[in-house]
């Protein structure tokens, strides 16, 4: 499933923080909150939302006690209509941006930087491992400025003295994986500045019913054809090829609950033909995570007998 942007909302709710207006995040698998705040008085931000999700903090970046920035994210949480986001903390004067994305499966990497002045701030090179990755960046400034970032979709919050710091967030969905160094531009310099960026990769597509994979294997007329090679093909270009792994327990040792929870295809190694009774000795088995497979061609010495549906749709 390709990553897509669902919606974004921003807020500058005052000295001790507060909430955004409500948005509809239906379909989102990843929520990212970019928080710029004033750290000098010792307060730190707490991020929450109206759906009860838990947010993981990335590295805090701070410059001279004048400005701090931090990204927070939540994967696979509760989403839907009426979704609000809250950033709170004593005397932190936050400016924050919350964005929702569909199709995200995991966090990959992060970078960040700070400066005491200047009109450009590069957060550091990042190299996504998969095509179609999401790159998110955020920044905070000590004073009024107009931020920019080439090639990104940007949401900015202006500085208001006695109310909130300057802040902004931006995102880009790459087509082809390539190294990128997200760089913020400022006009004029906001003085002290801090920024962070993160890469998120796509989620595995839904599992294919086992009968499809088995049918493709058994459509080959001979065992040599079936065992020519092992290839686990990704359902999406966003997924890596996953090689089978050997285990020594028998397929009959798996309970229905095990099969449902593990989402694995299990093929015993040996010369048995389809329909044969599993041997009494414990054979080596090839275990393939079904959630990243759409077609399975088995390795040499492995036949398709004993295949079972461990991840039924």
N, C-alpha and C positions, 0 to 999 in steps of 0.2 A: 504494500500500500504506500503510495507516494505521500510525502509530508505536505500538508497544506496549512495555511494560516486561517484560523477561524475568526478571531476578533481580538481587539486590544482596547484597554481602558486605562486612563491615567488619573492621578489625583495629587493634590497638594493640600492636605486637610488641616494643616496648622501645626503648632509647636509640638504637640504630643501625638500627632498622627491621627488616623481615622480611616474611613472606608471610601471606596469608589462607588459610583452609581452601579446599578445592576446591569449585567450583560447576559447573553445566552451563549454558553460554552458547549452546547450539545455537540457531541462527536469528538471533542478534544481528548487527546491522550497525554498531553504535556502542557503544564501551566508554568510560565516563567515570569518572575517578578523582579524587576530591576529597581533597586532602592538607592537613592542618593540622600545623604543626611549629614547633619552637623554633629561631629563626635566629641567636641571639646568639653562638653559638660558631663561626659561619662555615660550618656544613654546609648543603648544599642537597640536596633529594630527587631521587633517580633512580627513575623508574617503569618497571617491566617486567612481563612475565607469562610464564606457562609455555608459551604458544603462540608466543612470539617476535614479538609485535606491537610496532610502534613507536608511541610516544605523543607527541603534540604538546602543548607547554605553552601555556596561556593566561597572561595577565598575573599576575605575582606581586603579592600585596597583603601588606604587613607593617606592624606598628604598634610603634614604639619598641624594636625588637629583642626584644620579648617574645613575639610571636606572628606567624606568617606563614601565609598560605593560598594555594593554587594549584590550579586545575583542569587536568587533563590528559585528552586524548581520543585515541581511535584509531577510524578509519572503515574499514569493509570488510576487517577483518583476519581472522585465523584464530580460530575459536571452536569450542566443543564441550564434551564432558564432561571432568572433571578439570582445569578451568581455575582456576589460582591467580594472584594478583596480588601483586607485591612492590614495596614502597617502602623504599629504603635510603639512608643518608647518615650521616656521623659525628656523633654526639651531636645528633640532630635531634628525638628523642622524638616520632615521628609518630603521628597518629591519622588513619586514612584509610578511605574508603568507595569501593568499586568497583561500578558499576552497568552492566548490559547492556540494550540496547534494540534492538528490531527495527524495520525500516522507515525508519531514519534515512539520509538521503543526503548531507547537507552541514552544515557549521558556518555559522552566520549572523553572530552578534554576541555581544558580551560586555559586562559592566559589573562594577564592584566598588567597595568602600569599606573604610575602616578607622576606628577610633575608639579613644580611650584609656580610655573607660568608657561606661556607659550600658546601658539595657535594651532598646534597639531599634537596629537597623542596617539601613538601606535600601541595597541594592547599586547602585541606579540604574535608570532606566527603560529597558526594552527593548521593541521593537515587532517581533514576527515578521512576515515578509512573506507567509506562507502559513497557511492553516487547518491545524489538526492538528499544530502545531509542538510540539517538546519544549523545556521550560524546565528547566534544571538549576541548582541553587545549592548552595554549600558554605560553611562557616564554620569558624573556629578561635578558641578563647578561651584567655586566659592562665591561668584558674583554673576551679574547678568552677562549673557552671551547668546549668540545664535549658533547652535551646533549643526554639524553636517557629517554625513558619511556616504561616500560614493558607492553606488551599487546596492544600497540597503534601503528598506522601507523604515522611516524614522518617525518616532513620536517624541515631542519635546515639551518640557514644562519650564516656563520662565522663572527667573529668580524674583522673589518678593521679600524685601527686607522685613525682618521680624515675623515672617510667616513660613517661608520654605526656601530650601536651597534650589539651585538650578539642577535639572536632571533630564535625561533623555534615554531612550532605548531604541534599538534598531535590529532588524532581522533580515536574513537572506537565506533562500533555499537554493543550494547549488544544483546544477544539472549534472556535472561531472566532478568527482572528487578532485580537489586541487588545494594546494597550500594557500592560505589567506592570512593576512595580517590586518585585522580590522583597525582602521585609523580614523579617529575623530578629528574633525576640523572645528575651530572656534573663531568667531568674529564678534567682538575682539577677544583677547585672552581673558578667561574668567579668573585668572590668578591660579590659586591652588586647584588642581583637577585630579580626578581618579576615575579609572575605567576598568571594566572587565568584560571578557568575551567567553563564549562557550559553544561547543559543538555537540549536537544531538544527532543520533542516527535513526534510521527508519525502523519500524516494527516489523517482525516477521508476519507474513501474510497468514491467513487462516489455514488450518490443516486441511489437507486433501484426504477424503475418505480412503481407507486402506485398500479397498477393493480396486480402486483405479490403479494404484501402484502394482498390486499383485497381478492384475489383469495384463498390464504391460509387460511384466516379467514373463508371465506364463504364455504370452502370445508368441514368444520366441520358441521355436520348435524343439531345440535340443539344449541339453545342459551346457555344452560349451558356448553356445550363443548367449545363454543366460548369465554366464560367469565371465564373459569377456573382460569386463572392467567393472569397477564400482564407481558410480558417479552419483552424487547427491546434487541434484540441480535445484537451485534456489527458485522459489516462487516469484521472486522479484530481483531485479538487478541490485537492489539495496542489500541483499543478503549474501554472506560469504558461502563458498562451498564448504561443506562439513564432511569430513572423512568419518567413516564408521569406526567404532571402537569395540575392542574385544572384551567379552566377559566370560565367566566360567559357570554361571548358573543356568539351569535349564528353563525353557519357556514355561514348563508346567509349574515352576516355582512361583510364577507371578499370579497374584490374585486379580480379580476383576478391578478392585480398587487401585492396585498397583498399576494396572494397565491404563486406567483412566488418568491417574495422576502423573505418570511419567511421560505419557505421550510418545512412546517408543515403538519402533518396528523392531522385531527380534527375529533373526534368521539363524538357526543352528548351522554350524559348519559340518560338512560331511557329504557322503555320496547318496544319501537317501533321496527318494523321489517323492513328488507331491502325493500326499495321502498316507505316507508311511508313518508308523507309530514311532515317536521319539525313542532313541536308544536309551538303554538303562544307564549307560555311563554318562557323565556330565560333559557335554560337548562345549567347545568354544563357540560363542555366538557373536554375531555382528549386531550391534545395537545402533540404530539410526534415529536421531531425533526427528519425529515426523513433522513437527511444526515448521521445519525448514526444508521439507522435501516435497517434490511433486512427482518425481520419477526416480525409481531406484533400479540400478543395474548392479547385480551382485558381484562380489569379488570371486576369484578363482577358488573352487572348493566349496562354494556356498550355493545351495539349491533353495527353491522357494517354498519347500514344504515347511509346515509349522508356523507360517506367517499368521499373525493374529492382529485383530484391530485393537490397537492400544490407544487410539485417539479418535474414537468415533465422532462424527459430526453431530 
